[in-house]
């Protein structure tokens, strides 16, 4: 697909842009990546040393790419396909330009470390059609059998504007939103840490729903119900209601839920292009070296066993029966795989880290896409007498029916297009789990037919649906982590694991990375940030260092370490 929208996101106010700078670990990953000194170096005597990287998702590929540039030899294992939850599917027998984003499909401009790699490989982005966003021609909100058509929030009934105002007031009174937003824009580390330390201590035991209930602004159950179904930015929030409010605050502080952009042609291109990329500046390896060339074109197969062996080495057994030992291994898959799919030696981690892995809470998520002959929704609706109504035939749809969120994705009026008939999470995702793709589509078309009774969606479908339920994917078992109340301490253990000087000597060498290790659940930026943490950890273990003018996350850790709550 093509786009005429440039990558650059324009900030119309005089304030600095908001980025995912904190609040838990206010480190400038984007500046670290952009610095001409690079992310670090290792002694020449270590050049060519092998480091296993388990998982070929975004975090694993970035880890491997940066270690290769440093002169190490990453050995990437991937059980399925390169990309992880950056998974772009085509439709059998249809125009190859038609794609479905089964995992990550929208990225906030605050993901500035992610944007570094998007720019590096020459990918293009364009605005994503979220509800009520400028990129969305129209939105229909359908609740309790009543539909409202809107191009902006001002077109919705007053109660929706009241709910939006209540959310703003709730964030201000309960979470110092304006102060934190300003501090994060200005990268005021002391102020960020001061605000966040108080909130972590106060709110670690609080659910998202409890936070709303404690706010005078949300004293109305009706307002809480509407907010849960519709929300603002990406849509409904009620699937997050049982989760820790700290998870939600991280999202809203960093504007991760707004101004989204999609990657033209599909997000999976990012890890695939990094896999094939030949860095212009590389240590030890000859120019023209890529991850692909180091692996003979394909990663090694799934890891089936991990053991800690003599000499404090990590021994990796893969599905092909190959057994190799390494001084350093980076694990970037979903952490639950360490409890089930991979036979693990208990000595790999301290017991408190095993507890943190076991307590990780994952969100379920499902999607179903269908290809259609053209963006018929832009034809314009007519009434029973055939008179144009001035409305689109169909709109981006938020509803309390089974479909929950329906997105319309096109690349111009004369080209085939794609509908994401349903995007759901948690209990709503589990409702689809036993159904086949075609059974899912039939239920979805019935629901949408009740919202758009005169629209024959089926007559435009030109291929079979594609679907995913991430909780049923054997190498994922869920879409992304989302901490429950009381989980802050567990998340801190996982995130800080790359600082291995703090671990017993016999518990070092295996590093964790991936978005479930990060503070920002479900965002590709977290996968990038934790990859860079792991790269720093491996570099440090091999006796390397960063340039003094570009300190890495481990170099400044003590000054900006995440809040530590008491254990007793």
C-alpha positions, 0 to 999 in steps of 0.5 A: 500500500502507498501513502502520501503522509510523511513520517514526521509528526508535527507538534503544533504547540510550543512544548517539547514532544512527549516521549516514553521517557519514564516514569519508572526509569527516566532514561533517554533511549532515543538520545542514546541511539542517536549519539554518534559514539554508538551504544558501546564497545567490547575489548578486541579479545572478545570479538566474535564471541557467541551470544545466544538470543532466544526469540526473533521478535522485535526485541530479539532482532534489535538485541542481535543487531546491536550485539553484531555491530559491537563485534559479537556473534549473535546466535538467534533462535526462533520457534516460529517466524521472525517478527513475534507479535509484529505479525503481518498476514496476507490474504490467500488469493488476494492482492498482495498489497492487502495486509492484516496486522495480527499483533501490533498495528498502531504506534504512538509518536512517543515511541521515539526509540522505536522510531529510530529503527523505523527510520533506519530501515526506511519504512514509512508510517501514516496516521492510524484510523482510531475512533474519532481521530482526524484520520478516521472519516467517521465513528459510530458509537453503538451502546445498548442498541442505540447508535450515534454517528460522529466525526468529532467528539462534539457530534456525540451526545453531551454525556460522552463529553461529560465522560471525557471531562470526568476522565481528565478530572480523575487523572488530574486529581488522582495522578497529578497528570499536568505536572507529570506531563510537563515533567516528562516533556521537559525530561525533568528527572528529579520531578518525575521521580518525586511525583512517581515515587508517591504514586507508586507507594499510594496506588500499587494496590489499586485497580484501574476500576477502583481508581475511577470509583475513588474519584468524585468525577466518576461517582456516576456508574453510568459514566464509568460504564460508558467510559469502559465501553468507549474510552477515548483514544484507542477505544474502550478501557473496561478490559483493563479495569482489573489491572493495576492503575499504574499500568494505565498511568504509564500509558496516558502520561506518555500519550501511548494511547493517542496520535497513532500511526501504522507502518505502511505495508505492515509492521513485520517489515521492521524486524525482517529488514533489520535481519537483512540489514548490513550496517554501514558501521560495524566492528570486527565483521566485514562490511556487508555482514548482516544477521541473515548472513551470519545465520546462513539465511535463517535463524536456528530452531526453537529452544527446548532446554536451558541449563546452567552448567560448569564455568557459569555457562548457559547451555542451550538445547534446541529442537534440532537436538543441537547443544551449545554453551554460552557465556551470555544468553538473552531471552526475549520471548514471553516469560511464561515459556520458561515455565512450560515450553522450555525445560529450565534449570531452577538455577537459571534465576534467583527464586524471587525472579522465578516468582516474578515470572510466574506472577506475570499477568497476560492479556488475551487478545483476538482479531479477525480481518476480511479483504473487501473489493473496495472501501464501500463505506465511503459511498455515502449512506441513503435513507429508505427513500434513497435520499443521501443522508450525508453520512458514510455507509459504514464507520469505525465502530465501537460497540458493546456487541461481540465485535467491540472494535471494527476498523476500516482500512483502505488505500484509496477508492479504487483499490481493494481494502481490509476490514478488521471486523473485530478487535477484542481483549480479555473476556471478549477475546475468550468468547471467540476462542472456540469458534473457527474463522468462518464461525467468528465472521458470521457472528461478527457480520450479524452484529454489524448488520444490526448496527448497519441494517441496510449495508450488505458487508458480505457482498463485498468480501473477496477472500477468506478471513484471517484471525488470531487468538494470542492466548492460543498461540503456543509460543505466546500464550497471551498478547502482552503482560498487564500487571495486577495490583500488587505486582509492581515489585515483581515487575521491578525485579524483571526490568532491573535484571540486566543489572547483574552485578547485583545478582549472586555470581552463579545467577548471572549470564542469562538476560531478559528482554521483551515488552513483558519485561518492560514497564510499558505493557504491549508497546513495541517501545518497551521491546526496544528499551529492554533490548537496549538494556540487555545489550548493555548488560551483555557488553558489561559482562564481556568487559566492554563500556560505553563512550563517556559522552553517551552513558548507557542505561546501566551506567546511570542506573543508580541515579534513576533506578525505579522506585523500590517498595519495601518487601516487609 
